[in-house]
Amino acid sequence: MMLFRYLLLLLLSFSALAADQETEIERFLGETLGKPPAAEMLWIVGDLQPAARAILEHDYPAARVRYWRAGTRTVWVLDEIGKEMPITVGIAIDKGAVERVKVLVYRESRGWEVKSPSFVAQYFGAKLDNAKKLDKQIDGISGATLSVRALSRLTRLALLFDQHINKGGKL
């Protein structure tokens, strides 16, 4: 009986986390796009798959990624493991440059400083260089190195995906 209660509590906790994540995604989309258009899907196949792997240093855990497009702006909601848990990040790209980065859900026990507006503001205006690296230096945070790296990888990935869809599927 005690095990059943524990499992039920665990299930309800995961449901609440998923609802919180969807609420944060909707809020980010509203703040960034106003009334967001319907989501589109990008399949991570062909030349895009090894390019994404090179940025993340592992395969992206999904075969496709949901994104939103309005004019020249694209918005991506991506996940990456910090130290042990996934970090959900919203990234807006306009004309090939980062317009906004926001940590939507932070699940790690340490390194929460990456959520601060002053930290994520460093990404504003960043683009990908020819080596698929950010063309701006991002200052780290002591004690949050893995979370900083995760945000930087996701930002690079969003820029790569934006390039891919705006160049007709070419990298």
DSSP file (Angstrom, degrees, kcal/mol; ACC not computed):
  #  RESIDUE AA STRUCTURE BP1 BP2  ACC     N-H-->O    O-->H-N    N-H-->O    O-->H-N    TCO  KAPPA ALPHA  PHI   PSI    X-CA   Y-CA   Z-CA
    1    1 A M     >        0   0    0      0, 0.0     4,-2.0     0, 0.0     5,-0.2   0.000 360.0 360.0 360.0 -42.4    0.0    0.0    0.0
    2    2 A M  H  >  +     0   0    0      1,-0.2     4,-2.3     2,-0.2     5,-0.2   0.894 360.0  52.4 -63.8 -39.5    2.8    2.4    0.9
    3    3 A L  H  > S+     0   0    0      1,-0.2     4,-2.7     2,-0.2    -1,-0.2   0.902 107.1  52.7 -62.8 -41.4    4.5    1.6   -2.5
    4    4 A F  H  > S+     0   0    0      2,-0.2     4,-2.4     1,-0.2    -1,-0.2   0.918 109.7  48.3 -60.3 -44.5    1.3    2.4   -4.3
    5    5 A R  H  X S+     0   0    0     -4,-2.0     4,-2.6     2,-0.2    -1,-0.2   0.906 111.5  50.2 -62.8 -42.2    1.1    5.8   -2.6
    6    6 A Y  H  X S+     0   0    0     -4,-2.3     4,-2.5     2,-0.2    -2,-0.2   0.933 111.9  47.1 -62.0 -46.6    4.7    6.6   -3.4
    7    7 A L  H  X S+     0   0    0     -4,-2.7     4,-2.5     2,-0.2    -2,-0.2   0.889 112.0  50.4 -63.7 -39.5    4.2    5.7   -7.0
    8    8 A L  H  X S+     0   0    0     -4,-2.4     4,-2.5     2,-0.2    -1,-0.2   0.922 111.3  48.3 -64.1 -44.0    1.0    7.8   -7.2
    9    9 A L  H  X S+     0   0    0     -4,-2.6     4,-2.1     2,-0.2    -2,-0.2   0.906 111.9  49.9 -61.8 -42.4    2.8   10.7   -5.7
   10   10 A L  H  X S+     0   0    0     -4,-2.5     4,-2.2     2,-0.2    -2,-0.2   0.915 110.7  49.4 -62.3 -44.6    5.7   10.3   -8.1
   11   11 A L  H  X S+     0   0    0     -4,-2.5     4,-2.0     1,-0.2    -2,-0.2   0.914 111.2  49.0 -62.0 -44.3    3.4   10.2  -11.1
   12   12 A L  H  X S+     0   0    0     -4,-2.5     4,-2.2     1,-0.2    -1,-0.2   0.867 109.0  53.9 -64.4 -36.1    1.5   13.3   -9.9
   13   13 A S  H  X S+     0   0    0     -4,-2.1     4,-2.3     2,-0.2    -2,-0.2   0.923 109.1  47.5 -63.8 -44.6    4.8   15.1   -9.5
   14   14 A F  H  X S+     0   0    0     -4,-2.2     4,-2.3     1,-0.2    -2,-0.2   0.876 110.5  52.7 -65.3 -36.6    5.9   14.3  -13.0
   15   15 A S  H  X S+     0   0    0     -4,-2.0     4,-2.2     2,-0.2    -1,-0.2   0.907 109.5  49.1 -63.4 -41.6    2.5   15.5  -14.3
   16   16 A A  H  X S+     0   0    0     -4,-2.2     4,-2.5     2,-0.2    -2,-0.2   0.899 110.4  50.7 -65.0 -41.0    2.9   18.8  -12.5
   17   17 A L  H  X S+     0   0    0     -4,-2.3     4,-2.4     2,-0.2    -2,-0.2   0.909 110.4  49.2 -62.9 -42.1    6.4   19.3  -13.9
   18   18 A A  H  X S+     0   0    0     -4,-2.3     4,-2.3     2,-0.2    -2,-0.2   0.903 111.5  49.2 -64.2 -41.0    5.2   18.6  -17.5
   19   19 A A  H  X S+     0   0    0     -4,-2.2     4,-2.2     2,-0.2    -2,-0.2   0.911 110.8  50.4 -64.3 -42.0    2.4   21.1  -17.0
   20   20 A D  H  X S+     0   0    0     -4,-2.5     4,-2.4     2,-0.2    -2,-0.2   0.902 109.7  51.1 -61.1 -41.6    4.8   23.7  -15.6
   21   21 A Q  H  X S+     0   0    0     -4,-2.4     4,-2.4     1,-0.2    -2,-0.2   0.934 110.4  47.7 -63.1 -46.4    7.1   23.2  -18.6
   22   22 A E  H  X S+     0   0    0     -4,-2.3     4,-2.6     1,-0.2    -1,-0.2   0.888 111.2  51.7 -62.7 -38.5    4.2   23.7  -21.1
   23   23 A T  H  X S+     0   0    0     -4,-2.2     4,-2.4     2,-0.2    -1,-0.2   0.917 110.8  47.8 -62.9 -43.6    3.1   26.8  -19.2
   24   24 A E  H  X S+     0   0    0     -4,-2.4     4,-2.5     2,-0.2    -2,-0.2   0.886 111.5  50.4 -65.3 -39.0    6.7   28.2  -19.4
   25   25 A I  H  X S+     0   0    0     -4,-2.4     4,-2.7     2,-0.2     5,-0.2   0.943 111.7  47.5 -63.6 -47.3    6.9   27.4  -23.1
   26   26 A E  H  X S+     0   0    0     -4,-2.6     4,-2.4     1,-0.2    -2,-0.2   0.902 112.4  49.9 -61.0 -41.4    3.6   29.1  -23.8
   27   27 A R  H  X S+     0   0    0     -4,-2.4     4,-2.5     2,-0.2    -1,-0.2   0.927 111.5  48.4 -63.1 -45.1    4.7   32.1  -21.8
   28   28 A F  H  X S+     0   0    0     -4,-2.5     4,-2.2     1,-0.2     5,-0.2   0.923 111.9  49.1 -61.7 -44.7    8.0   32.4  -23.7
   29   29 A L  H  X S+     0   0    0     -4,-2.7     4,-3.3     1,-0.2     5,-0.5   0.911 112.0  48.9 -62.1 -42.1    6.3   32.1  -27.0
   30   30 A G  H  X S+     0   0    0     -4,-2.4     4,-1.5     1,-0.2    -1,-0.2   0.908 113.1  46.7 -63.6 -42.4    3.8   34.8  -26.1
   31   31 A E  H  < S+     0   0    0     -4,-2.5    -1,-0.2    -5,-0.2    -2,-0.2   0.846 122.3  36.3 -66.4 -34.1    6.5   37.1  -24.9
   32   32 A T  H  < S+     0   0    0     -4,-2.2    -2,-0.2    -5,-0.2    -3,-0.2   0.862 134.7  16.4 -90.3 -39.7    8.6   36.5  -28.0
   33   33 A L  H  < S-     0   0    0     -4,-3.3     2,-0.6     1,-0.3    -3,-0.2   0.453  85.0-139.2-115.7  -3.4    6.1   36.2  -30.8
   34   34 A G  S  < S+     0   0    0     -4,-1.5    -1,-0.3    -5,-0.5    -2,-0.1  -0.702  90.6  14.6  74.5-120.7    2.9   37.6  -29.4
   35   35 A K  S    S-     0   0    0     -2,-0.6    -5,-0.1    -3,-0.1    -4,-0.0  -0.774  98.0-135.0 -84.9 107.1    0.3   35.2  -30.7
   36   36 A P        -     0   0    0      0, 0.0     3,-0.1     0, 0.0    -6,-0.1  -0.318  10.9-125.8 -69.0 143.4    2.5   32.3  -31.8
   37   37 A P        -     0   0    0      0, 0.0     3,-0.1     0, 0.0    33,-0.1  -0.209  48.4 -67.7 -71.6 173.7    1.9   30.7  -35.2
   38   38 A A        -     0   0    0      1,-0.1    31,-0.4    30,-0.1     2,-0.1  -0.337  61.8-101.5 -61.7 145.5    1.4   26.9  -35.4
   39   39 A A        -     0   0    0     29,-0.1     2,-0.3    -3,-0.1    29,-0.2  -0.383  34.4-154.3 -68.6 146.6    4.5   24.9  -34.6
   40   40 A E  E     -A   67   0A   0     27,-3.6    27,-2.5    -3,-0.1     2,-0.4  -0.746  11.3-126.9-113.2 167.3    6.6   23.4  -37.4
   41   41 A M  E     -A   66   0A   0     -2,-0.3     2,-0.5    25,-0.2    25,-0.2  -0.950  11.4-161.7-121.1 137.4    8.8   20.4  -37.3
   42   42 A L  E     -A   65   0A   0     23,-2.7    23,-2.6    -2,-0.4     2,-0.4  -0.977  15.7-145.1-113.6 121.3   12.4   20.0  -38.2
   43   43 A W  E     -A   64   0A   0     -2,-0.5     2,-1.5    21,-0.2    21,-0.3  -0.738  10.5-137.7 -86.1 130.9   13.6   16.5  -38.8
   44   44 A I        +     0   0    0     19,-2.9     2,-0.3    -2,-0.4    -1,-0.1  -0.669  59.0 121.2 -91.4  84.4   17.2   15.9  -37.7
   45   45 A V    >   +     0   0    0     -2,-1.5     3,-1.5     4,-0.0     4,-0.2  -0.819  51.4  13.5-137.0 173.0   18.3   13.8  -40.7
   46   46 A G  T >  S-     0   0    0     -2,-0.3     3,-0.9     1,-0.3    -2,-0.0  -0.281 128.0  -8.8  61.0-138.4   21.0   13.9  -43.4
   47   47 A D  T 3> S+     0   0    0      1,-0.2     4,-1.3   122,-0.2    -1,-0.3   0.705 130.5  67.6 -65.3 -20.9   23.8   16.4  -43.0
   48   48 A L  H <> S+     0   0    0     -3,-1.5     4,-2.5     1,-0.2    -1,-0.2   0.848  91.0  61.3 -69.6 -33.7   22.0   18.0  -40.1
   49   49 A Q  H <> S+     0   0    0     -3,-0.9     4,-2.3    -4,-0.2    -1,-0.2   0.950 107.8  39.6 -63.4 -52.2   22.4   14.9  -37.8
   50   50 A P  H  > S+     0   0    0      0, 0.0     4,-2.1     0, 0.0    -1,-0.2   0.842 114.9  54.7 -67.6 -29.0   26.3   14.9  -37.8
   51   51 A A  H  X S+     0   0    0     -4,-1.3     4,-1.4     2,-0.2    -2,-0.2   0.912 110.7  45.0 -67.7 -41.5   26.4   18.7  -37.5
   52   52 A A  H  X S+     0   0    0     -4,-2.5     4,-2.7     1,-0.2     5,-0.3   0.904 111.9  53.0 -66.0 -41.1   24.1   18.6  -34.5
   53   53 A R  H  X S+     0   0    0     -4,-2.3     4,-2.5     1,-0.2     5,-0.5   0.882 105.5  54.4 -61.6 -38.8   26.2   15.7  -33.0
   54   54 A A  H  < S+     0   0    0     -4,-2.1    -1,-0.2     2,-0.2    -2,-0.2   0.863 112.6  43.3 -65.0 -35.7   29.4   17.8  -33.4
   55   55 A I  H  < S+     0   0    0     -4,-1.4    -2,-0.2     1,-0.1    -1,-0.2   0.938 123.3  34.9 -73.3 -48.2   27.8   20.6  -31.4
   56   56 A L  H  < S-     0   0    0     -4,-2.7    -2,-0.2     2,-0.3    -3,-0.2   0.720  96.7-132.4 -80.8 -21.5   26.3   18.5  -28.7
   57   57 A E  S  < S+     0   0    0     -4,-2.5     2,-0.3    -5,-0.3    -3,-0.2   0.681  86.9  49.6  69.0  20.5   29.0   15.9  -28.6
   58   58 A H  S    S-     0   0    0     -5,-0.5    -2,-0.3    -6,-0.3    -1,-0.2  -0.932 103.3 -76.0-167.7 167.0   26.2   13.3  -28.6
   59   59 A D        -     0   0    0     -2,-0.3   -10,-0.0    -3,-0.1    -6,-0.0  -0.439  51.3-105.3 -69.9 146.3   23.1   12.7  -30.7
   60   60 A Y        -     0   0    0    -11,-0.2    -1,-0.1     1,-0.1    -7,-0.1  -0.557  32.1-124.8 -67.6 137.9   20.1   14.9  -30.0
   61   61 A P  S    S+     0   0    0      0, 0.0     2,-0.3     0, 0.0    -1,-0.1   0.474  87.8  56.0 -72.1   0.6   17.6   12.7  -28.1
   62   62 A A  S    S-     0   0    0      1,-0.1    -2,-0.1     0, 0.0     3,-0.1  -0.928  72.3-137.5-129.5 155.8   14.8   13.2  -30.6
   63   63 A A  S    S+     0   0    0     -2,-0.3   -19,-2.9     1,-0.1     2,-0.3   0.677  91.1  27.9 -83.1 -18.9   14.4   12.7  -34.3
   64   64 A R  E     -A   43   0A   0    -21,-0.3     2,-0.4   -20,-0.0   -21,-0.2  -0.968  67.6-146.2-143.1 158.5   12.6   15.9  -34.8
   65   65 A V  E     -A   42   0A   0    -23,-2.6   -23,-2.7    -2,-0.3     2,-0.3  -0.981  15.5-133.3-128.9 135.2   12.4   19.3  -33.1
   66   66 A R  E     +A   41   0A   0     -2,-0.4    11,-0.8    11,-0.3     2,-0.3  -0.677  34.1 165.1 -85.5 138.9    9.4   21.6  -32.8
   67   67 A Y  E     -AB  40  76A   0    -27,-2.5   -27,-3.6    -2,-0.3     2,-0.4  -0.964  28.1-134.5-148.9 166.4    9.9   25.3  -33.7
   68   68 A W  E     - B   0  75A   0      7,-2.1     7,-2.6    -2,-0.3     2,-0.4  -0.962  16.2-163.4-125.9 141.4    7.9   28.4  -34.4
   69   69 A R  E     + B   0  74A   0    -31,-0.4     2,-0.3    -2,-0.4     5,-0.2  -0.988  14.9 169.1-130.5 133.7    8.5   30.9  -37.3
   70   70 A A  E >   - B   0  73A   0      3,-2.5     3,-1.9    -2,-0.4     2,-0.3  -0.886  69.5 -50.4-141.0 107.7    7.2   34.4  -37.7
   71   71 A G  T 3  S-     0   0    0     -2,-0.3    23,-0.0     1,-0.3     0, 0.0  -0.499 123.0 -18.4  64.6-124.2    8.8   36.4  -40.5
   72   72 A T  T 3  S+     0   0    0     -2,-0.3    23,-1.3    -3,-0.1     2,-0.4   0.443 119.9  95.4 -92.3  -0.9   12.6   36.2  -40.1
   73   73 A R  E <   -BC  70  94A   0     -3,-1.9    -3,-2.5    21,-0.2     2,-0.4  -0.741  50.7-173.8 -96.3 135.7   12.4   35.1  -36.5
   74   74 A T  E     -BC  69  93A   0     19,-2.7    19,-3.2    -2,-0.4     2,-0.4  -0.957   8.7-154.9-122.6 149.2   12.5   31.5  -35.4
   75   75 A V  E     -BC  68  92A   0     -7,-2.6    -7,-2.1    -2,-0.4     2,-0.4  -0.989  10.2-170.7-127.2 131.9   11.9   30.2  -31.8
   76   76 A W  E     -BC  67  91A   0     15,-2.9    15,-2.9    -2,-0.4     2,-0.5  -0.945  13.9-161.2-123.6 139.4   13.3   27.0  -30.5
   77   77 A V  E     + C   0  90A   0    -11,-0.8     2,-0.3    -2,-0.4   -11,-0.3  -0.965  29.0 169.6-120.3 111.5   12.7   25.1  -27.3
   78   78 A L  E     - C   0  89A   0     11,-2.3    11,-2.9    -2,-0.5     2,-0.4  -0.845  24.1-144.0-126.7 155.9   15.5   22.7  -26.7
   79   79 A D  E     + C   0  88A   0     -2,-0.3     2,-0.3     9,-0.2     9,-0.2  -0.935  19.4 168.1-120.9 144.3   16.7   20.4  -23.8
   80   80 A E  E     - C   0  87A   0      7,-1.6     7,-2.7    -2,-0.4     2,-0.3  -0.981  37.6-108.9-150.8 145.9   20.2   19.5  -22.8
   81   81 A I  E     - C   0  86A   0     -2,-0.3    -2,-0.0     5,-0.3     7,-0.0  -0.594  26.7-169.7 -74.4 131.5   21.6   17.8  -19.7
   82   82 A G  S    S-     0   0    0      3,-2.5    -1,-0.2    -2,-0.3    29,-0.0   0.830  73.1 -39.2 -80.0 -95.9   23.5   20.1  -17.4
   83   83 A K  S    S-     0   0    0      2,-0.2    -2,-0.1    27,-0.1    61,-0.0   0.837 130.0 -21.5 -94.9 -51.2   25.3   17.9  -14.9
   84   84 A E  S    S+     0   0    0      1,-0.2    -3,-0.1     2,-0.0    24,-0.0   0.577 123.9  54.5-132.4 -24.0   22.6   15.4  -14.3
   85   85 A M  S    S-     0   0    0     -5,-0.1    -3,-2.5     1,-0.0    -1,-0.2  -0.809  83.5 -96.2-121.4 156.3   19.2   16.8  -15.2
   86   86 A P  E     -C   81   0A   0      0, 0.0    21,-0.7     0, 0.0     2,-0.5  -0.407  27.0-153.1 -70.7 146.2   17.7   18.3  -18.4
   87   87 A I  E     -CD  80 106A   0     -7,-2.7    -7,-1.6    19,-0.2     2,-0.5  -0.987   9.1-148.0-116.2 126.3   17.6   22.1  -18.8
   88   88 A T  E     -CD  79 105A   0     17,-2.5    16,-2.4    -2,-0.5    17,-1.7  -0.864  21.3-176.0 -99.9 125.5   14.8   23.4  -21.0
   89   89 A V  E     -CD  78 103A   0    -11,-2.9   -11,-2.3    -2,-0.5     2,-0.5  -0.961  20.5-148.0-127.8 136.3   15.8   26.6  -22.9
   90   90 A G  E     -CD  77 102A   0     12,-3.1    12,-2.6    -2,-0.4     2,-0.4  -0.891  20.4-174.7-100.0 132.1   13.9   28.9  -25.2
   91   91 A I  E     -CD  76 101A   0    -15,-2.9   -15,-2.9    -2,-0.5     2,-0.5  -0.988  10.2-161.5-133.5 124.6   16.0   30.5  -27.9
   92   92 A A  E     -CD  75 100A   0      8,-2.9     7,-3.2    -2,-0.4     8,-1.6  -0.904   8.6-169.1-106.3 132.0   14.8   33.2  -30.3
   93   93 A I  E     -CD  74  98A   0    -19,-3.2   -19,-2.7    -2,-0.5     2,-0.4  -0.964   4.3-175.1-119.8 133.9   16.8   33.8  -33.5
   94   94 A D  E >  S-CD  73  97A   0      3,-2.8     3,-1.4    -2,-0.4   -21,-0.2  -0.980  72.2 -16.1-132.7 123.5   16.3   36.7  -35.9
   95   95 A K  T 3  S-     0   0    0    -23,-1.3   -22,-0.1    -2,-0.4    -1,-0.1   0.859 128.4 -51.8  53.8  40.7   18.2   37.1  -39.1
   96   96 A G  T 3  S+     0   0    0    -24,-0.3    32,-0.4     1,-0.2     2,-0.3   0.537 119.1 100.1  80.8   7.0   20.8   34.5  -38.1
   97   97 A A  E <  S-D   94   0A   0     -3,-1.4    -3,-2.8    30,-0.1     2,-0.3  -0.942  80.6-100.3-127.0 148.9   21.6   36.2  -34.7
   98   98 A V  E     +D   93   0A   0     28,-2.5    27,-3.5    -2,-0.3    -5,-0.2  -0.481  36.3 174.1 -67.4 127.4   20.4   35.4  -31.2
   99   99 A E  E     -     0   0A   0     -7,-3.2     2,-0.3     1,-0.4    -6,-0.2   0.738  65.9  -1.6-100.3 -35.2   17.6   37.7  -30.1
  100  100 A R  E     -D   92   0A   0     -8,-1.6    -8,-2.9    23,-0.1     2,-0.4  -0.974  50.4-168.5-160.8 140.8   16.8   36.1  -26.8
  101  101 A V  E     +D   91   0A   0     -2,-0.3     2,-0.4   -10,-0.2   -10,-0.2  -1.000  16.1 173.4-129.5 132.1   17.8   33.1  -24.6
  102  102 A K  E     -D   90   0A   0    -12,-2.6   -12,-3.1    -2,-0.4     2,-0.7  -0.982  31.5-132.2-142.2 129.2   15.7   32.2  -21.6
  103  103 A V  E     -D   89   0A   0     -2,-0.4   -14,-0.3   -14,-0.2     3,-0.2  -0.706  26.4-179.2 -77.0 116.6   16.0   29.2  -19.2
  104  104 A L  E     +     0   0A   0    -16,-2.4     2,-0.4    -2,-0.7   -15,-0.2   0.886  68.7  13.6 -87.7 -43.5   12.4   27.9  -19.1
  105  105 A V  E     -D   88   0A   0    -17,-1.7   -17,-2.5   -81,-0.0     2,-0.5  -0.973  63.8-171.2-138.4 121.6   12.9   24.9  -16.7
  106  106 A Y  E     +D   87   0A   0     -2,-0.4   -19,-0.2   -19,-0.2     6,-0.0  -0.958  10.2 170.4-114.6 118.8   16.0   24.4  -14.6
  107  107 A R        +     0   0    0    -21,-0.7    -1,-0.1    -2,-0.5   -20,-0.1   0.461  41.2 105.7-109.3  -3.9   16.1   21.0  -12.8
  108  108 A E        -     0   0    0    -23,-0.1     4,-0.1     1,-0.1    -2,-0.1  -0.358  67.6-134.3 -75.5 158.4   19.7   20.9  -11.4
  109  109 A S  S    S+     0   0    0     -2,-0.1     2,-0.3     2,-0.1     3,-0.1   0.698  88.9  31.9 -84.2 -20.4   20.4   21.4   -7.8
  110  110 A R  S    S+     0   0    0      1,-0.1   -27,-0.1     2,-0.0    -2,-0.1  -0.895  98.4  47.7-131.5 161.5   23.3   23.8   -8.5
  111  111 A G    >   +     0   0    0     -2,-0.3     3,-1.9    31,-0.1     4,-0.1   0.618  54.5 145.7  88.3  13.1   24.1   26.4  -11.1
  112  112 A W  G >   +     0   0    0      1,-0.3     3,-2.4     2,-0.1     4,-0.3   0.650  52.6  87.7 -58.8 -14.7   20.7   28.2  -11.1
  113  113 A E  G >   +     0   0    0      1,-0.3     3,-1.7     2,-0.2    -1,-0.3   0.726  69.9  75.4 -59.8 -20.5   22.6   31.4  -11.9
  114  114 A V  G <  S+     0   0    0     -3,-1.9    -1,-0.3     1,-0.3   -11,-0.2   0.689  86.3  64.4 -65.7 -14.9   22.4   30.6  -15.6
  115  115 A K  G <  S+     0   0    0     -3,-2.4    -1,-0.3    -4,-0.1   -12,-0.2   0.665  77.8 110.8 -77.4 -17.0   18.7   31.6  -15.3
  116  116 A S  S X> S-     0   0    0     -3,-1.7     4,-2.1    -4,-0.3     3,-0.7  -0.304  73.2-130.9 -67.0 140.0   19.6   35.2  -14.5
  117  117 A P  H 3> S+     0   0    0      0, 0.0     4,-1.7     0, 0.0    -1,-0.1   0.841 107.0  57.8 -56.9 -34.6   18.8   37.9  -17.1
  118  118 A S  H 34 S+     0   0    0      2,-0.2     4,-0.3     1,-0.2    -4,-0.1   0.847 108.7  45.9 -68.1 -31.6   22.3   39.3  -16.8
  119  119 A F  H X4 S+     0   0    0     -3,-0.7     3,-1.6    -6,-0.3     4,-0.3   0.967 114.7  44.0 -73.4 -52.4   23.9   35.9  -17.7
  120  120 A V  H >< S+     0   0    0     -4,-2.1     3,-1.5     1,-0.3     4,-0.3   0.735  99.0  73.7 -68.4 -20.5   21.6   35.1  -20.7
  121  121 A A  G >< S+     0   0    0     -4,-1.7     3,-1.3    -5,-0.3    -1,-0.3   0.753  81.2  73.8 -62.4 -22.3   21.9   38.6  -22.0
  122  122 A Q  G <  S+     0   0    0     -3,-1.6    -1,-0.3    -4,-0.3    -2,-0.2   0.789  89.2  59.0 -60.4 -27.2   25.5   37.7  -23.1
  123  123 A Y  G X  S+     0   0    0     -3,-1.5     3,-2.4    -4,-0.3   -25,-0.3   0.665  76.0 119.7 -78.0 -16.4   24.1   35.6  -25.9
  124  124 A F  T <  S+     0   0    0     -3,-1.3   -25,-0.2    -4,-0.3   -24,-0.0  -0.258  84.8   7.8 -55.9 128.3   22.3   38.6  -27.5
  125  125 A G  T 3  S+     0   0    0    -27,-3.5    -1,-0.3     1,-0.3   -26,-0.1   0.353  91.7 146.8  84.5  -5.8   23.5   39.1  -31.0
  126  126 A A    <   -     0   0    0     -3,-2.4   -28,-2.5   -28,-0.1    -1,-0.3  -0.337  22.4-178.4 -66.4 144.9   25.6   36.0  -31.1
  127  127 A K        -     0   0    0    -30,-0.2     8,-2.2     6,-0.1     2,-0.4  -0.821  31.9 -95.7-130.8 171.1   26.0   34.2  -34.5
  128  128 A L  B     -E  134   0B   0    -32,-0.4     6,-0.2    -2,-0.3     2,-0.1  -0.776  34.4-147.5 -89.5 135.8   27.7   31.0  -35.6
  129  129 A D    >   -     0   0    0      4,-2.9     3,-2.0    -2,-0.4     6,-0.0  -0.276  41.1 -84.3 -86.0-175.6   31.2   31.4  -37.1
  130  130 A N  T 3  S+     0   0    0      1,-0.3    -1,-0.0     2,-0.1    -2,-0.0   0.751 131.0  55.3 -63.9 -23.8   32.5   29.1  -39.9
  131  131 A A  T 3  S-     0   0    0      2,-0.1    -1,-0.3     3,-0.0     3,-0.1   0.291 119.3-110.1 -90.7   9.4   33.6   26.5  -37.3
  132  132 A K  S <  S+     0   0    0     -3,-2.0     2,-0.3     1,-0.3    -2,-0.1   0.788  79.4 127.3  64.8  29.8   30.0   26.4  -35.9
  133  133 A K  S    S-     0   0    0      1,-0.0    -4,-2.9    23,-0.0    -1,-0.3  -0.740  71.3 -90.6-106.6 160.6   31.1   28.1  -32.7
  134  134 A L  B     -E  128   0B   0     -2,-0.3    -6,-0.2    -6,-0.2     4,-0.1  -0.498  26.5-140.6 -68.9 141.1   29.6   31.3  -31.2
  135  135 A D  S    S+     0   0    0     -8,-2.2     2,-0.3    -2,-0.2    -1,-0.1   0.356  82.2  68.7 -85.8   7.5   31.2   34.4  -32.4
  136  136 A K  S    S-     0   0    0     -9,-0.2     2,-0.5   -13,-0.0    -2,-0.1  -0.935  85.6-116.9-123.8 148.4   31.0   35.9  -28.9
  137  137 A Q        -     0   0    0     -2,-0.3     2,-0.6   -15,-0.0    -2,-0.1  -0.724  26.0-154.1 -81.4 129.0   32.8   35.1  -25.7
  138  138 A I        -     0   0    0     -2,-0.5     2,-0.2    -4,-0.1   -19,-0.0  -0.931  13.8-133.2-106.5 119.8   30.4   33.9  -23.0
  139  139 A D        -     0   0    0     -2,-0.6   -17,-0.1   -20,-0.1     2,-0.0  -0.523  24.2-133.6 -72.3 134.4   31.7   34.4  -19.5
  140  140 A G        -     0   0    0     -2,-0.2     2,-0.4     1,-0.0    -1,-0.1  -0.143   6.6-125.4 -79.7 178.2   31.2   31.4  -17.3
  141  141 A I    >   -     0   0    0      3,-0.0     3,-2.4   -30,-0.0     7,-0.2  -0.996  27.1-115.0-128.4 124.8   29.9   31.1  -13.8
  142  142 A S  T 3  S+     0   0    0     -2,-0.4   -31,-0.1     1,-0.3     0, 0.0  -0.388 103.9  15.9 -59.8 127.9   31.9   29.4  -11.0
  143  143 A G  T 3  S+     0   0    0     -2,-0.1    -1,-0.3   -33,-0.1     3,-0.1   0.363 118.2  71.4  88.9  -4.8   30.1   26.3   -9.9
  144  144 A A    <>  +     0   0    0     -3,-2.4     4,-2.7     1,-0.1     5,-0.2   0.019  53.1 127.2-129.0  26.9   27.8   26.2  -13.0
  145  145 A T  H  > S+     0   0    0      1,-0.2     4,-2.4     2,-0.2     5,-0.2   0.887  75.9  47.1 -55.3 -45.7   30.3   25.2  -15.7
  146  146 A L  H  > S+     0   0    0      1,-0.2     4,-2.0     2,-0.2    -1,-0.2   0.859 113.0  49.1 -68.9 -34.4   28.3   22.3  -17.0
  147  147 A S  H  > S+     0   0    0      2,-0.2     4,-2.3    -3,-0.2    -2,-0.2   0.896 110.7  50.6 -69.5 -40.2   25.1   24.4  -17.1
  148  148 A V  H  X S+     0   0    0     -4,-2.7     4,-2.4     2,-0.2    -2,-0.2   0.930 111.1  48.9 -61.6 -45.5   26.9   27.2  -19.0
  149  149 A R  H  X S+     0   0    0     -4,-2.4     4,-2.7    -5,-0.2    -1,-0.2   0.902 109.2  53.0 -61.1 -40.9   28.2   24.7  -21.5
  150  150 A A  H  X S+     0   0    0     -4,-2.0     4,-2.4     2,-0.2    -2,-0.2   0.927 110.4  46.7 -61.5 -45.6   24.7   23.2  -21.9
  151  151 A L  H  X S+     0   0    0     -4,-2.3     4,-2.3     1,-0.2    -1,-0.2   0.901 112.8  49.8 -63.5 -40.6   23.2   26.7  -22.7
  152  152 A S  H  X S+     0   0    0     -4,-2.4     4,-2.4     2,-0.2    -2,-0.2   0.910 111.1  48.8 -65.7 -41.8   26.0   27.5  -25.1
  153  153 A R  H  X S+     0   0    0     -4,-2.7     4,-2.5     2,-0.2    -2,-0.2   0.924 112.4  48.5 -62.9 -43.7   25.6   24.2  -26.9
  154  154 A L  H  X S+     0   0    0     -4,-2.4     4,-2.7     2,-0.2    -2,-0.2   0.884 110.5  51.0 -65.4 -37.4   21.8   24.7  -27.2
  155  155 A T  H  X S+     0   0    0     -4,-2.3     4,-2.2     2,-0.2    -1,-0.2   0.929 111.6  47.3 -65.0 -44.3   22.3   28.2  -28.5
  156  156 A R  H  X S+     0   0    0     -4,-2.4     4,-2.4     2,-0.2    -2,-0.2   0.905 112.2  51.2 -60.8 -41.1   24.7   27.0  -31.1
  157  157 A L  H  X S+     0   0    0     -4,-2.5     4,-2.9     2,-0.2    -2,-0.2   0.913 108.7  49.9 -64.1 -43.9   22.3   24.2  -32.0
  158  158 A A  H  X S+     0   0    0     -4,-2.7     4,-2.5     1,-0.2    -1,-0.2   0.904 111.2  49.6 -62.0 -40.8   19.4   26.7  -32.4
  159  159 A L  H  X S+     0   0    0     -4,-2.2     4,-2.4     2,-0.2    -2,-0.2   0.901 111.5  49.3 -63.8 -40.2   21.5   28.8  -34.7
  160  160 A L  H  X S+     0   0    0     -4,-2.4     4,-2.5     2,-0.2    -2,-0.2   0.938 112.0  47.4 -62.4 -47.6   22.5   25.8  -36.7
  161  161 A F  H  X S+     0   0    0     -4,-2.9     4,-2.3     1,-0.2     5,-0.2   0.899 111.4  51.7 -61.3 -41.1   18.8   24.7  -37.0
  162  162 A D  H  X S+     0   0    0     -4,-2.5     4,-2.0     1,-0.2    -1,-0.2   0.924 110.4  48.3 -61.5 -45.4   17.9   28.3  -38.0
  163  163 A Q  H  X S+     0   0    0     -4,-2.4     4,-1.3     1,-0.2     7,-0.3   0.921 110.1  53.9 -58.6 -43.6   20.5   28.3  -40.7
  164  164 A H  H  <>S+     0   0    0     -4,-2.5     5,-3.0     1,-0.2     6,-0.5   0.922 112.2  40.6 -60.4 -48.3   19.3   25.0  -42.0
  165  165 A I  H ><5S+     0   0    0     -4,-2.3     3,-0.8     1,-0.2    -1,-0.2   0.818 116.0  50.8 -74.4 -27.9   15.7   26.0  -42.4
  166  166 A N  H 3<5S+     0   0    0     -4,-2.0    -1,-0.2     1,-0.2    -2,-0.2   0.616 108.5  51.9 -84.8 -11.1   16.6   29.4  -43.9
  167  167 A K  T ><5S-     0   0    0     -4,-1.3     3,-0.5    -3,-0.4    -1,-0.2   0.083 122.2-101.4-108.2  22.2   19.0   28.0  -46.4
  168  168 A G  T < 5S-     0   0    0     -3,-0.8    -3,-0.2     1,-0.2    -2,-0.1   0.854  82.2 -45.5  66.2  35.9   16.5   25.5  -47.8
  169  169 A G  T 3 <S+     0   0    0     -5,-3.0     2,-0.4     1,-0.3    -1,-0.2   0.584 109.8 122.4  85.3  10.5   17.9   22.5  -45.9
  170  170 A K    <         0   0    0     -3,-0.5    -1,-0.3    -6,-0.5    -3,-0.2  -0.823 360.0 360.0-106.5 146.8   21.6   23.2  -46.7
  171  171 A L              0   0    0     -2,-0.4    -1,-0.1    -3,-0.1    -7,-0.1   0.403 360.0 360.0-103.6 360.0   24.3   23.8  -44.1
